[in-house]
Amino acid sequence: MLWGNQFAARITVVLFALLLPLQWAQAGSPARSVVERLDSRLLEVMREGDALGYQGRHARLEPVLRQSFDLPYITRLVSGRHWKGWSESQRTKMVEAFSRLTFATYADRFDTYDGEQFKVAAERPLKRQRVLVRCQLVKPDGEAIQLDYVLHRVAGQWRIVNVVADGVSDLSMRRAEYTAVIKRDGFDALITQLNNKIVVYAREK
């Protein structure tokens, strides 16, 4: 019985030694750090939302959004099959419009603070050398919105390529919307639509 206890204790120590590096790697991993930095800036902006106003929130968020998201890659994905047929000038114009809309959307939506908190829950590898970082936006009443961030590596850095909120993929929604506009009305109409949304978001509430 004593031998059994000693053996079990040794096994526990070995397992602990094996698992501990993995746990620390997850807690301080580069991909997770990208999400935590973004969440931290969002909370900061939310707390100062009224004082900053739209322009102030936009100025605070744009740098971290550029660092956190692979905006050129996302733009190519939301453009669907049409991307291959566009000229380099059109591609550049689309990336710029989509990026500006991303900054405007975040500045508009993260404008108030009611005690919300972000909590990073888990991280796991995906296919094609991607990583999913799962976190929750927890409201004061305990209700939680699950946010799954999908990241890949570009130029040696982890960047977000999709956000899935409570099972709804932002990438899929935008791709469906944008490709429908392109198919129906063409490239210029899509750019006009994106620019119009930016103008609407920029209006102070």
N, C-alpha and C positions, 0 to 999 in steps of 0.2 A: 504493500500500500504506500509505504514511504517512497519507494522507487518510482511508483506511479505518479506521486505528487511532484517529485523532483523532475521527472521526465516532462510532465505537463507544464511545469514552470519554465523549463528550458525552451520548450516549444513556443510558449507564449512570448518569451524574450526574443526568440529568433523572428517570429512573425511581426512583433512590434518593430524590430530593427529593419525588417524588410518594408513594412508599410509606412514607417515614419517619413522616409525620404519622398515617397510618392505623395503623401499628404502635404508636406511642405512645398513640393513642386507645384501642386495644384493651388495652394493658397497664395503663392507668390509668382505664379506663372506669368509670362509676358502677355498672353492672350487675356487672361483674367484682369491684368493690370489696365489694359486698354478699356475694358468695360467699367472697371471701378473708377478710373479717371473721368470717364464720360459721365457716369452717374453722379459723381461728386460735383462736377461743374453744373449739372442740371439742377441739383438741389440748391447750390449756391445762388444760381440765377432765379430760381423759384422764390427763395427767401427774400430776395431783393427786387422781385418782379415789378411791383408798382413804382418803386423809386427809380429803377433803371429805365422803365418804359420800353417800348418795342426796340428802338434803336440801340439802347444800352444792352438789352438782352442779346440782340443780334451781334453786337461787337464782342460780348463775352463768349458767346457760343461758337462763332465761326471758326476760331483757331482750333478748338478742341474737336469740332466736327470734322475739319480737314484732316486732323491727325488720326482720328478714330475710324473714319470710313474710307473705303477705296472707291471714291466717287466716280472716277473714269470707268472702272470695271462695272459698277452698278449701273451706270448710264448705258453701257453697252448691253447689259442684260435686259433692262427694261425697254430698250428699243427693239428687241427681238430680231427677227430676220432682216428688218429694214436697215440695220446698222451696216451690213456688208455693202449695200447699194449706195450709201451716202458718200459724198466727197469728204476730203479731210476737213474742209471748211465747215461743212454741215455737222460733222462729228464734234468739232471743237465748239461750235455754237450750241449743240445739244448738251454737251458736258457742262458748259458754263451756265446754261439755263437751269439744268437739273440741280446743279450745285447750289445756285442762288435760291432755288425753291426749297431745297433741303434746309438751308440756314433760316429762311423765312418761316418755314413750317415750325421748326423747333422754337424759334423766338416767339411765335404766336401762341403755341400750345403750352409751353412751360413758363407761364406768366404769374402764377400765384402759388402760395405755399399754405397748406392746411395741416401740417404735421406728417406728411408722407415720408417714407424711408425706403431706400433701395437696399435689398439684401441679396448678395450673390450666394446662390444655393449650391451649384455644382458646375463641373466642367468635364466634358468627355470628348474624345476624338471622333471625327466623322470620316467618311470616305473622301478621297482626293486630297488628303492631307489638310483637312479643315478641322476646326474645333468649334464646339458649341459651348457657350457659357450661359448658364441659366441663372436668371435672377428674378426677383419679385419687387414690384412697386407696392408697398404695403401702406394702405390708407389708415387713418386714425381709428376707424371703426373695425379694423382687422381684416377688411376685404383686401385681397391681394390680386394684382394683375401679373400674370406670368409673362416674362419677357425672355425669349431665347435669342441670343446673339450668335450669328454664324460668322466666323472669322477665317480668313486665309492669310498666307504670308505673301507679301510683295516687297521686293527690295530688302529682304531680311527682316521686315517688320510685320506684325500682325495687324490686320485691318478688318473692320466689320463689312460684310457684304450683304447681310440680310438681318432684319429684325422680325421675329414672329411673336405677336402679342396675343396671348390666349388662343393660340393655334392658328391665327390669321397672319399669313405672310405678306409683309409690306411689299416685298419684291414682286410677288405674283399679282397683287392687286394693281400695282402701278404698271406692270407690263401689260396686263389685260386692258387697262384704260388707255395707255399711250398707243399701243398698236392698233386699237380700234379707231382712234382719232386719225392716225396716219393713214390707215386703210381707207377711211371715209373721206377725209379732207386734205390729207397731205402733210408734208413736213412743216411748212410755214405755219399752218393752222395749229399744230402742236406747240410750236415755240410761242405763238401768240397766247395760247391757253395757259402755258406755264407762266409767262410774264404777267398775265392778268391775275393769276392766283397770288403772285408775289405782291402785286399792288394792293390786293385785298388784305393780305396779311399785314402789310406795312401800315395800314390805317390804324391809328391809336383807338383802342376801345373806349 
